[in-house]
Amino acid sequence: MRPRKGEGTFVVHCSSSLYQPYFQDFLRGTIGVRNYGLLALPGGVQSLTLEKYMPKFAWSGWRHIKFLMDLDEPARIILIGHDDCRWYHRGPINRLVGPERTRQESDLRDVAANWKSRFPSASVEAYYAVVQQGRATFDAIR
């Protein structure tokens, strides 16, 4: 059953097959999100930060999001990045120097701020996941 407008959740995370079970466990088990709209693509939120470098890429991502936001008007937005993201290592857009986690946290913060300005009625949360020895931890990004 579709949540009523203004009550649902929308999630953006990387499409990495390695991390999918951890994302799902976190969303359902840890923070209690049962049903959610999802945009999963390589690098998660990074494509939404590319207005200066690849504007058509960014436009397309935000266009999909606008459609989904207008359709369901979710109240809660969850953005998730993860350690050892191959898109950040080997993807076509390696514009920033520095540690991967620092770059991803910056992208998560930028997208969260952009999201809040575009859709002010939705709350936005961001997390960074790390898997070690088969266990995942999710750190909130502020």
TORSESE-795547 format. One line per field, with one value per atom (N, C-alpha, C, O): x, y, z; atom name; residue in one letter. Coordinates in Angstrom, 3 decimals, always signed. Example, Ala and Ser with C-alpha at 12.3 -4.5 7.8 and 13.67 -1.06 7.14 Angstrom:
% residues 2
east <- (+13.190 +12.300 +13.200 +14.236 +12.850 +13.670 +12.900 +13.409)
north <- (-5.690 -4.500 -3.300 -3.319 -2.250 -1.060 +0.030 +1.138)
up <- (+7.800 +7.800 +7.800 +8.465 +7.080 +7.140 +7.870 +8.039)
site <- (N CA C O N CA C O)
code <- (A A A A S S S S)
This chain:
% residues 142
east <- (+0.835 +0.000 +0.886 +1.852 +0.543 +1.293 +1.016 -0.139 +2.080 +1.845 +1.072 +1.162 +0.330 -0.361 +0.669 +1.774 +0.296 +1.208 +1.632 +0.825 +2.910 +3.455 +3.861 +4.251 +3.781 +4.121 +5.205 +5.743 +5.540 +6.459 +7.923 +8.276 +8.758 +10.212 +10.793 +10.319 +11.814 +12.529 +14.006 +14.540 +14.672 +16.062 +16.898 +16.465 +18.090 +19.082 +20.335 +20.890 +20.786 +22.049 +22.700 +22.113 +23.904 +24.671 +24.019 +23.335 +24.249 +23.690 +24.617 +24.358 +25.673 +26.618 +25.909 +25.204 +26.107 +25.457 +26.000 +25.278 +27.233 +27.821 +27.086 +26.899 +26.673 +26.074 +24.555 +23.990 +23.884 +22.423 +21.845 +20.950 +22.330 +21.746 +21.933 +21.063 +23.064 +23.325 +22.415 +21.888 +22.235 +21.320 +19.918 +19.275 +19.452 +18.099 +17.941 +16.930 +18.931 +18.875 +18.844 +18.084 +19.667 +19.714 +18.374 +17.823 +17.865 +16.614 +15.458 +14.684 +15.340 +14.204 +14.418 +13.538 +15.573 +15.799 +16.259 +15.818 +17.140 +17.726 +16.885 +16.622 +16.459 +15.711 +14.223 +13.488 +13.779 +12.362 +11.600 +10.406 +12.274 +11.596 +11.186 +12.046 +9.915 +9.416 +9.292 +9.764 +8.660 +8.449 +9.079 +8.997 +9.699 +10.347 +10.524 +10.668 +10.506 +10.898 +12.405 +13.060 +12.970 +14.421 +14.985 +14.448 +16.079 +16.910 +18.291 +18.996 +18.667 +19.969 +20.762 +20.339 +21.915 +22.769 +24.225 +24.507 +25.148 +26.551 +26.946 +26.668 +27.585 +28.014 +26.934 +27.194 +25.735 +24.662 +24.381 +23.928 +24.644 +24.286 +25.237 +24.924 +26.387 +27.376 +26.847 +27.174 +26.037 +25.534 +24.713 +24.583 +24.161 +23.363 +24.218 +23.686 +25.531 +26.444 +27.162 +28.034 +26.820 +27.638 +27.155 +27.444 +26.431 +25.909 +27.000 +26.766 +28.181 +29.272 +30.043 +30.544 +30.144 +31.010 +30.268 +30.757 +29.101 +28.289 +26.821 +26.049 +26.448 +25.108 +23.964 +22.926 +24.116 +23.033 +22.850 +21.731 +23.952 +23.912 +23.129 +22.219 +23.494 +22.828 +21.363 +20.488 +21.093 +19.721 +18.859 +17.743 +19.368 +18.610 +18.289 +17.150 +19.275 +19.045 +18.006 +17.089 +18.149 +17.195 +15.814 +14.802 +15.769 +14.478 +13.720 +12.517 +14.445 +13.821 +13.320 +12.215 +14.126 +13.754 +12.538 +11.626 +12.520 +11.364 +10.085 +9.054 +10.152 +8.979 +8.502 +7.317 +9.430 +9.069 +8.613 +7.701 +9.237 +8.831 +7.438 +6.610 +7.174 +5.846 +4.790 +3.659 +5.151 +4.209 +3.787 +2.594 +4.748 +4.460 +4.603 +4.078 +5.305 +5.558 +6.036 +5.439 +7.108 +7.578 +8.049 +8.594 +7.826 +8.210 +9.668 +10.281 +10.215 +11.550 +12.427 +12.031 +13.618 +14.600 +15.824 +16.307 +16.324 +17.523 +18.547 +18.269 +19.731 +20.844 +21.931 +22.291 +22.455 +23.470 +24.649 +24.475 +25.844 +27.096 +27.767 +27.349 +28.807 +29.474 +30.968 +31.441 +31.676 +33.120 +33.475 +32.710 +34.629 +35.178 +34.226 +34.048 +33.626 +32.710 +33.520 +34.338 +33.287 +34.034 +33.785 +34.667 +32.611 +32.332 +33.271 +33.774 +33.500 +34.396 +35.854 +36.664 +36.188 +37.554 +37.823 +38.849 +36.867 +37.136 +36.104 +36.195 +35.138 +34.114 +34.685 +35.831 +33.911 +34.408 +34.585 +35.157 +34.109 +34.144 +34.986 +34.460 +36.261 +37.171 +37.726 +38.928 +36.844 +37.207 +37.800 +38.434 +37.608 +38.087 +39.238 +39.278 +40.163 +41.269 +40.950 +40.081 +41.667 +41.467 +40.862 +40.506 +40.745 +40.199 +38.766 +37.975 +38.464 +37.137 +36.022 +35.012 +36.206 +35.148 +34.885 +33.733 +35.930 +35.781 +35.000 +34.108 +35.335 +34.623 +33.156 +32.276 +32.890 +31.501 +30.705 +29.558 +31.288 +30.580 +30.247 +29.160 +31.172 +30.925 +29.777 +28.902 +29.780 +28.692 +27.360 +26.344 +27.353 +26.114 +25.586 +24.384 +26.474 +26.052 +25.514 +24.489 +26.221 +25.788 +24.416 +23.557 +24.214 +22.923 +21.830 +20.714 +22.126 +21.129 +20.699 +19.508 +21.658 +21.332 +20.531 +19.557 +20.937 +20.232 +18.805 +17.860 +18.659 +17.342 +16.426 +15.266 +16.974 +16.177 +15.721 +14.618 +16.571 +16.168 +15.128 +14.256 +15.206 +14.240 +12.917 +11.853 +12.988 +11.807 +11.810 +12.102 +11.493 +11.660 +10.772 +11.067 +9.715 +8.840 +9.352 +8.829 +10.369 +10.898 +12.098 +12.928 +12.181 +13.375 +14.407 +14.047 +15.675 +16.743 +17.760 +18.242 +18.080 +19.095 +20.165 +19.857 +21.411 +22.498 +23.339 +23.561 +23.804 +24.582 +25.732 +25.675 +26.775 +27.926 +28.136 +28.289 +28.143 +28.238 +29.647 +30.326 +30.060 +31.334 +31.060 +30.414 +31.557 +31.422 +32.804 +33.761 +32.887 +34.119 +33.747 +32.859 +34.434 +34.216 +32.737 +32.209 +32.088 +30.708 +29.670 +28.494 +30.075 +29.139 +29.204 +30.279 +28.044 +27.981 +27.710 +26.938 +28.352 +28.031 +27.604 +28.126 +26.666 +26.156 +26.319 +25.672 +27.186 +27.419 +26.571 +26.556 +25.862 +25.088 +26.041 +27.053 +25.707 +26.500 +25.746 +24.581 +26.399 +25.775 +26.354 +25.961)
north <- (-1.179 +0.000 +1.250 +1.345 +2.184 +3.429 +4.326 +4.507 +4.889 +5.817 +7.044 +7.427 +7.638 +8.882 +9.961 +9.937 +10.908 +12.011 +12.690 +12.906 +13.019 +13.672 +12.730 +13.190 +11.415 +10.471 +9.474 +8.800 +9.356 +8.317 +8.664 +9.696 +7.777 +7.921 +7.692 +6.840 +8.451 +8.295 +8.131 +8.846 +7.185 +6.856 +6.989 +6.603 +7.536 +7.553 +6.893 +7.334 +5.831 +5.200 +4.583 +4.550 +4.101 +3.477 +2.151 +1.503 +1.780 +0.523 -0.670 -1.746 -0.512 -1.591 -2.843 -2.797 -3.959 -5.204 -5.681 -6.332 -5.374 -5.766 -5.135 -5.771 -3.889 -3.152 -3.275 -2.883 -3.796 -3.853 -4.503 -3.926 -5.684 -6.289 -5.420 -5.375 -4.738 -3.883 -2.656 -2.257 -2.059 -0.921 -1.335 -0.642 -2.457 -2.917 -3.227 -2.867 -3.890 -4.177 -2.891 -2.774 -1.936 -0.657 +0.066 +0.517 +0.167 +0.886 +0.229 +0.909 -1.067 -1.766 -2.034 -1.762 -2.561 -2.999 -1.918 -1.871 -1.044 -0.055 +1.206 +1.678 +1.760 +3.016 +2.848 +3.834 +1.610 +1.311 +1.755 +2.040 +1.820 +2.203 +0.927 +0.163 +0.689 -0.539 -0.401 -1.253 +0.667 +0.906 +2.243 +3.214 +2.275 +3.514 +3.535 +2.501 +4.753 +4.961 +4.933 +5.289 +4.516 +4.332 +4.806 +4.517 +5.539 +5.843 +5.288 +5.831 +4.200 +3.560 +3.636 +3.115 +4.287 +4.399 +4.427 +4.733 +4.114 +4.109 +5.447 +6.517 +5.363 +6.567 +7.247 +8.265 +6.706 +7.290 +8.737 +9.025 +9.649 +11.059 +11.836 +12.963 +11.269 +12.083 +12.717 +13.865 +11.990 +12.566 +13.827 +14.659 +13.976 +15.154 +16.365 +17.461 +16.191 +17.291 +17.859 +18.714 +17.410 +17.684 +18.833 +18.837 +19.803 +20.894 +21.612 +22.008 +21.785 +22.510 +21.633 +22.132 +20.348 +19.467 +18.693 +18.557 +18.193 +17.434 +17.824 +17.063 +19.017 +19.527 +18.640 +18.579 +17.961 +17.086 +15.892 +15.427 +15.401 +14.301 +14.723 +14.023 +15.869 +16.380 +16.697 +16.367 +17.329 +17.669 +16.419 +16.413 +15.364 +14.121 +13.542 +13.147 +13.486 +12.958 +13.760 +13.194 +15.094 +15.938 +15.879 +16.033 +15.659 +15.545 +14.299 +14.351 +13.177 +11.958 +12.179 +11.764 +12.826 +13.072 +13.989 +13.743 +15.035 +15.936 +15.173 +15.373 +14.305 +13.502 +12.689 +12.698 +11.992 +11.139 +11.950 +11.538 +13.086 +13.944 +14.507 +14.544 +14.943 +15.467 +14.372 +14.631 +13.157 +12.043 +11.641 +11.514 +11.442 +10.904 +11.910 +11.685 +13.013 +14.007 +13.373 +13.604 +12.573 +11.926 +12.949 +13.999 +12.615 +13.489 +13.292 +14.183 +12.134 +11.767 +11.355 +10.547 +11.928 +11.611 +11.034 +11.579 +9.922 +9.288 +9.132 +8.529 +9.680 +9.605 +8.742 +8.940 +7.782 +6.885 +6.759 +6.476 +6.974 +6.694 +5.520 +5.101 +4.983 +3.843 +3.807 +4.354 +3.158 +2.971 +2.170 +1.312 +2.456 +1.704 +1.686 +0.653 +2.822 +2.928 +2.947 +3.841 +1.971 +1.865 +3.056 +3.429 +3.655 +4.829 +5.979 +6.691 +6.153 +7.211 +6.886 +7.794 +5.603 +5.198 +5.202 +5.702 +4.625 +4.397 +4.998 +4.821 +5.693 +6.298 +7.443 +7.845 +7.959 +8.987 +10.362 +11.252 +10.551 +11.875 +11.857 +11.669 +12.046 +12.095 +13.504 +13.721 +14.462 +15.876 +16.386 +17.441 +15.658 +16.130 +15.271 +14.061 +15.918 +15.179 +14.986 +15.651 +14.073 +13.825 +12.468 +11.765 +12.103 +10.792 +10.620 +11.563 +9.409 +9.098 +9.452 +10.037 +9.100 +9.378 +10.873 +11.298 +11.661 +13.115 +13.620 +14.457 +13.112 +13.521 +13.116 +13.906 +11.891 +11.439 +12.205 +12.578 +12.437 +13.193 +14.595 +15.111 +15.201 +16.518 +16.452 +17.318 +15.438 +15.271 +15.043 +15.614 +14.215 +13.969 +15.263 +15.527 +16.065 +17.341 +18.295 +18.948 +18.366 +19.261 +18.863 +19.719 +17.579 +17.118 +17.322 +17.707 +17.072 +17.296 +18.768 +19.064 +19.684 +21.113 +21.483 +22.230 +20.965 +21.235 +20.699 +21.365 +19.500 +18.876 +19.735 +19.970 +20.201 +21.023 +22.317 +22.797 +22.885 +24.121 +23.849 +24.685 +22.695 +22.356 +21.847 +22.120 +21.107 +20.475 +20.737 +19.834 +21.952 +22.334 +21.586 +21.587 +20.961 +20.278 +18.899 +18.313 +18.371 +17.036 +17.140 +18.038 +16.217 +16.133 +15.284 +14.331 +15.620 +14.928 +14.398 +15.128 +13.111 +12.455 +11.898 +11.468 +11.906 +11.341 +10.423 +10.691 +9.326 +8.314 +7.842 +7.896 +7.377 +6.781 +5.386 +5.229 +4.373 +2.976 +2.423 +2.718 +1.619 +0.900 -0.547 -0.808 -1.484 -2.900 -3.432 -3.292 -4.040 -4.685 -6.022 -6.108 -7.051 -8.405 -8.805 -9.411 -8.453 -8.855 -8.071 -8.433 -7.009 -6.173 -4.752 -4.229 -4.135 -2.760 -1.780 -2.061 -0.637 +0.481 +1.650 +1.830 +2.421 +3.576 +4.795 +4.910 +5.715 +6.934 +8.056 +8.263 +8.781 +9.929 +11.032 +11.290 +11.674 +12.793 +14.067 +14.215 +14.967 +16.245 +17.370 +18.523)
up <- (+0.000 +0.000 +0.000 +0.758 -0.847 -0.965 +0.247 +0.635 +0.847 +1.960 +1.475 +0.309 +2.366 +2.014 +1.735 +2.277 +0.885 +0.579 +1.870 +2.774 +1.933 +3.103 +4.221 +5.294 +3.999 +5.058 +4.671 +5.550 +3.414 +2.963 +3.149 +3.720 +2.655 +2.725 +1.343 +0.592 +1.014 -0.247 +0.079 +0.927 -0.598 -0.310 -1.586 -2.672 -1.432 -2.513 -1.972 -0.965 -2.641 -2.263 -3.488 -4.569 -3.306 -4.377 -4.781 -3.988 -6.013 -6.527 -6.314 -6.854 -5.553 -5.285 -4.765 -3.757 -5.467 -5.034 -3.685 -2.929 -3.380 -2.100 -0.920 +0.117 -1.087 +0.029 +0.130 +1.151 -0.869 -0.851 +0.413 +1.030 +0.815 +2.026 +3.275 +4.145 +3.352 +4.514 +4.503 +5.541 +3.318 +3.209 +3.643 +4.431 +3.129 +3.454 +4.939 +5.541 +5.534 +6.974 +7.789 +8.750 +7.404 +8.110 +8.010 +9.014 +6.801 +6.600 +7.343 +8.016 +7.224 +7.829 +9.320 +10.137 +9.664 +11.040 +11.986 +13.134 +11.526 +12.429 +12.545 +13.652 +11.406 +11.490 +11.179 +11.111 +10.991 +10.936 +9.701 +9.781 +8.557 +7.317 +6.596 +6.159 +6.468 +5.840 +4.324 +3.572 +3.892 +2.467 +2.099 +2.852 +0.947 +0.530 -0.982 -1.634 -1.510 -2.894 -2.939 -1.959 -4.058 -4.124 -5.446 -6.515 -5.351 -6.504 -6.161 -5.310 -6.832 -6.599 -7.887 -8.920 -7.823 -8.987 -8.537 -7.378 -9.436 -9.038 -8.396 -8.939 -7.256 -6.562 -5.743 -5.100 -5.755 -4.946 -5.304 -6.412 -4.384 -4.563 -5.466 -5.850 -5.815 -6.518 -7.796 -8.097 -8.550 -9.805 -9.566 -10.463 -8.373 -8.056 -7.717 -7.536 -7.627 -7.277 -8.487 -8.337 -9.666 -10.844 -11.728 -12.924 -11.177 -11.990 -12.782 -13.924 -12.201 -12.869 -13.851 -14.858 -13.575 -14.341 -15.423 -16.545 -15.088 -16.028 -15.809 -15.226 -16.283 -15.955 -16.439 -15.779 -17.552 -18.027 -17.106 -16.891 -16.566 -15.602 -14.363 -13.921 -13.816 -12.617 -12.907 -12.107 -14.035 -14.402 -14.446 -13.926 -15.062 -15.184 -13.807 -13.556 -12.916 -11.572 -10.812 -10.215 -10.832 -10.116 -10.761 -10.077 -12.063 -12.756 -12.285 -12.030 -12.175 -11.652 -10.234 -9.884 -9.434 -8.042 -7.959 -7.169 -8.763 -8.753 -9.087 -8.446 -10.081 -10.444 -9.235 -8.900 -8.592 -7.457 -6.245 -5.529 -6.017 -4.901 -5.153 -4.242 -6.379 -6.704 -6.618 -6.206 -7.002 -7.008 -5.597 -5.322 -4.706 -3.365 -2.228 -1.137 -2.468 -1.422 -0.122 +0.929 -0.175 +1.053 +2.084 +1.744 +3.334 +4.438 +4.840 +5.427 +4.525 +5.003 +3.819 +2.979 +3.779 +2.744 +3.430 +4.422 +2.893 +3.454 +2.345 +1.309 +2.570 +1.632 +2.261 +3.421 +1.494 +2.057 +1.096 -0.089 +1.628 +0.924 +1.604 +2.684 +0.978 +1.611 +1.309 +0.313 +2.186 +2.087 +0.840 +0.400 +0.286 -0.843 -2.044 -2.690 -2.331 -3.464 -4.760 -4.981 -5.594 -6.847 -7.761 -8.534 -7.689 -8.511 -8.123 -8.992 -6.844 -6.395 -6.724 -6.913 -6.793 -7.127 -8.619 -9.080 -9.383 -10.802 -11.740 -12.955 -11.203 -12.045 -12.865 -12.660 -13.774 -14.695 -14.073 -14.703 -12.856 -12.252 -10.988 -9.892 -11.131 -9.985 -9.870 -10.020 -9.604 -9.633 -8.334 -8.317 -7.249 -5.958 -5.468 -5.693 -4.799 -4.194 -2.716 -2.153 -2.118 -0.695 -0.467 -1.412 +0.789 +1.133 +0.618 +0.597 +0.212 -0.331 +0.646 +0.257 +1.901 +2.870 +2.977 +3.054 +2.981 +3.038 +1.830 +1.968 +0.653 -0.573 -0.509 -0.852 -0.072 -0.006 +1.049 +0.805 +2.191 +3.218 +2.709 +2.969 +1.994 +1.411 +0.401 +0.398 -0.448 -1.421 -0.715 -1.113 +0.327 +1.076 +1.697 +1.650 +2.274 +2.865 +1.800 +1.996 +0.666 -0.414 -0.952 -1.163 -1.172 -1.694 -0.652 -1.001 +0.611 +1.665 +1.686 +1.782 +1.597 +1.598 +0.351 +0.435 -0.793 -2.038 -1.965 -2.387 -1.430 -1.309 -0.440 -0.778 +0.694 +1.617 +0.948 +1.208 +0.084 -0.588 -1.674 -1.912 -2.333 -3.389 -2.827 -3.383 -1.723 -1.137 +0.369 +1.153 +0.773 +2.183 +3.176 +4.371 +2.725 +3.682 +4.098 +5.045 +3.406 +3.719 +4.660 +4.523 +5.612 +6.447 +5.711 +5.021 +5.852 +5.134 +6.130 +6.997 +5.993 +6.815 +5.879 +4.768 +6.325 +5.531 +6.405 +7.585 +5.796 +6.504 +5.631 +4.403 +6.302 +5.625 +6.204 +7.415 +5.336 +5.764 +5.574 +4.591 +6.537 +6.468 +6.866 +7.881 +6.060 +6.384 +6.750 +5.990 +7.924 +8.380 +8.996 +9.843 +8.561 +9.070 +9.020 +9.953 +7.915 +7.707 +8.486 +8.475 +9.159 +9.929 +9.418 +9.123 +9.317 +8.821 +9.950 +10.866 +9.870 +10.742 +9.847 +8.747 +10.331 +9.594 +10.468 +11.509 +10.051 +10.798 +10.209 +8.996 +11.084 +10.638 +10.198 +10.849 +9.095 +8.561 +8.864 +8.495 +9.524 +9.910 +9.102 +9.279)
site <- (N CA C O N CA C O N CA C O N CA C O N CA C O N CA C O N CA C O N CA C O N CA C O N CA C O N CA C O N CA C O N CA C O N CA C O N CA C O N CA C O N CA C O N CA C O N CA C O N CA C O N CA C O N CA C O N CA C O N CA C O N CA C O N CA C O N CA C O N CA C O N CA C O N CA C O N CA C O N CA C O N CA C O N CA C O N CA C O N CA C O N CA C O N CA C O N CA C O N CA C O N CA C O N CA C O N CA C O N CA C O N CA C O N CA C O N CA C O N CA C O N CA C O N CA C O N CA C O N CA C O N CA C O N CA C O N CA C O N CA C O N CA C O N CA C O N CA C O N CA C O N CA C O N CA C O N CA C O N CA C O N CA C O N CA C O N CA C O N CA C O N CA C O N CA C O N CA C O N CA C O N CA C O N CA C O N CA C O N CA C O N CA C O N CA C O N CA C O N CA C O N CA C O N CA C O N CA C O N CA C O N CA C O N CA C O N CA C O N CA C O N CA C O N CA C O N CA C O N CA C O N CA C O N CA C O N CA C O N CA C O N CA C O N CA C O N CA C O N CA C O N CA C O N CA C O N CA C O N CA C O N CA C O N CA C O N CA C O N CA C O N CA C O N CA C O N CA C O N CA C O N CA C O N CA C O N CA C O N CA C O N CA C O N CA C O N CA C O N CA C O N CA C O N CA C O N CA C O N CA C O N CA C O N CA C O N CA C O N CA C O N CA C O N CA C O N CA C O N CA C O N CA C O N CA C O N CA C O N CA C O N CA C O N CA C O N CA C O N CA C O N CA C O N CA C O)
code <- (M M M M R R R R P P P P R R R R K K K K G G G G E E E E G G G G T T T T F F F F V V V V V V V V H H H H C C C C S S S S S S S S S S S S L L L L Y Y Y Y Q Q Q Q P P P P Y Y Y Y F F F F Q Q Q Q D D D D F F F F L L L L R R R R G G G G T T T T I I I I G G G G V V V V R R R R N N N N Y Y Y Y G G G G L L L L L L L L A A A A L L L L P P P P G G G G G G G G V V V V Q Q Q Q S S S S L L L L T T T T L L L L E E E E K K K K Y Y Y Y M M M M P P P P K K K K F F F F A A A A W W W W S S S S G G G G W W W W R R R R H H H H I I I I K K K K F F F F L L L L M M M M D D D D L L L L D D D D E E E E P P P P A A A A R R R R I I I I I I I I L L L L I I I I G G G G H H H H D D D D D D D D C C C C R R R R W W W W Y Y Y Y H H H H R R R R G G G G P P P P I I I I N N N N R R R R L L L L V V V V G G G G P P P P E E E E R R R R T T T T R R R R Q Q Q Q E E E E S S S S D D D D L L L L R R R R D D D D V V V V A A A A A A A A N N N N W W W W K K K K S S S S R R R R F F F F P P P P S S S S A A A A S S S S V V V V E E E E A A A A Y Y Y Y Y Y Y Y A A A A V V V V V V V V Q Q Q Q Q Q Q Q G G G G R R R R A A A A T T T T F F F F D D D D A A A A I I I I R R R R)
